[in-house]
């Protein structure tokens, strides 16, 4: 029984500061949702990377991570690492997305992320999407900002490995980075799995959830 979405999950919105953020933070969850809900509408906004090789990587990756979905992807051209200096442009992009979609669920960075671009976007999302269920994904990085998430999507081993394989296949520009490897991705997924009594999992930060305990 789908307790959060009794009428079915019909539309989701994905927001990221950089190409690869969504796949790293929520790639397994995207595979779960899009496989379980064929034809689901997926609207994605990535604020940076537009017009570069990273945009091509991102479009191909999201198509692979959202199989069978009605996928729309927008990749902006904000400079990497400079979102606070381009606040008005970032806010306009998020508000523009709000005009185009009425999602059942949003996946976005979480407000405790140490990266200024991730954190800035996380602060913008609730200013445009005020009454929407938002799950904040986490991204392993040098900053050591992993926290205590409170929402989990269990993944079996095959799905966790598929996520890692798709990451390696679709983001060759990132393979030189020390954190971009199989051990890092599967290791974090194993830890989050332990926390929710699963083999592997992706974890999220849930700020607000409105309940309808009188529902049938």
HELIX and SHEET records of a PDB file:
HELIX    1   1 UNK A   21  UNK A   36  1                                  16    
HELIX    2   2 UNK A   53  UNK A   65  1                                  13    
HELIX    3   3 UNK A   83  UNK A   86  5                                   4    
HELIX    4   4 UNK A   87  UNK A  100  1                                  14    
HELIX    5   5 UNK A  116  UNK A  128  1                                  13    
HELIX    6   6 UNK A  157  UNK A  170  1                                  14    
HELIX    7   7 UNK A  172  UNK A  174  5                                   3    
HELIX    8   8 UNK A  182  UNK A  195  1                                  14    
SHEET    1   A 7 UNK A  70  UNK A  75  0                                        
SHEET    2   A 7 UNK A  41  UNK A  46  1                                        
SHEET    3   A 7 UNK A  11  UNK A  16  1                                        
SHEET    4   A 7 UNK A 105  UNK A 109  1                                        
SHEET    5   A 7 UNK A 134  UNK A 137  1                                        
SHEET    6   A 7 UNK A 200  UNK A 206 -1                                        
SHEET    7   A 7 UNK A 151  UNK A 155 -1                                        
END                                                                             
